[in-house]
Amino acid sequence: MKNATTDHLFKSEKKKPEDRPDQATLAARAITEQEAAARGKKTARLKQLRTEREAADAQNAPAESTKKRKPQKRK
């Protein structure tokens, strides 16, 4: 019984040559998805900060006068 259990549990399976590229593809896709998610989070955070800053700038900006300057005469 000991041999049957050890052979079954610790038997190394031979891997197919086709599995290696598939593993690399899956790993590359996972890395790409993680980077895309991180980039999306960063973009959303920066967009929110920009809109907040623009709103604060709009409130703090002095009112622009509607008067036009008279053009100066050339001498």
Backbone hydrogen bonds, N-H to C=O, Kabsch-Sander energy under -0.5 kcal/mol:
donor,donor_aa,acceptor,acceptor_aa,energy
5,T,1,M,-2.1
6,T,2,K,-2.5
7,D,3,N,-2.6
8,H,4,A,-1.7
9,L,5,T,-2.8
10,F,6,T,-2.3
13,E,11,K,-0.5
19,D,16,K,-1.2
20,R,16,K,-0.6
22,D,18,E,-1.2
23,Q,19,D,-2.3
24,A,20,R,-2.0
25,T,21,P,-2.6
26,L,22,D,-2.5
27,A,23,Q,-2.4
28,A,24,A,-2.5
29,R,25,T,-2.5
30,A,26,L,-2.3
31,I,27,A,-2.3
32,T,28,A,-2.5
33,E,29,R,-2.6
34,Q,30,A,-2.2
35,E,31,I,-2.4
36,A,32,T,-2.3
37,A,33,E,-2.3
38,A,34,Q,-2.4
39,R,35,E,-2.5
40,G,36,A,-2.3
41,K,37,A,-2.2
42,K,38,A,-2.3
43,T,39,R,-2.4
44,A,40,G,-2.3
45,R,41,K,-2.4
46,L,42,K,-2.6
47,K,43,T,-2.3
48,Q,44,A,-2.2
49,L,45,R,-2.3
50,R,46,L,-2.3
51,T,47,K,-2.4
52,E,48,Q,-2.2
53,R,49,L,-2.4
54,E,50,R,-2.6
55,A,51,T,-2.1
56,A,52,E,-2.3
57,D,53,R,-2.6
58,A,54,E,-2.1
59,Q,55,A,-1.7
60,N,56,A,-2.0
61,A,57,D,-1.4
